[in-house]
Amino acid sequence: MQGRLLQYRFRESMIYIEYTRSYLKLTAVLSSLGGTYSSLYLIGYAFTVLFSYNLMLSSIIGKLYYFKPRFESEKPNKQKKE
């Protein structure tokens, strides 16, 4: 051993690990996390919350501020009394 700074011993093992990489779709990830029903419920709930929040903000802004209508179809129809 005198005069050696480094010594390696390689052995072949009968046990080996094989790593694979796979790509999953969003639906597969959601179903593995909490089930299909829960993932569909969560997506529907998020869509509903975002849609209703934007609708509420647009309603509030429309009531607070006056905007000139851009198109003829947006103008209110005033009916004349005969």
C-alpha positions, 0 to 999 in steps of 0.5 A: 500500500505504500506509494498509492494515493488512491485505490478503486475497487469495482464490483458488479452488483446484481441489483440495478435501478432503472429510471424512466421519465414519462410525460403526463397530461394535466388530467392524469396529474389531477386525477392522481392527486385527488380523483377525477371528481375532485379535479373536475369540481375544482376546475368548475369552481375556479372558472365560476369564481373568476367569471362571476368576479369579472362580471361583478366588477364590470357591473360596478364599473358600468354603474359608477362611470358613464361610457359612450356607446361605441356601436348603434346596437348599444344605444338605448332605444327611445320610443316616442309616444304618439 
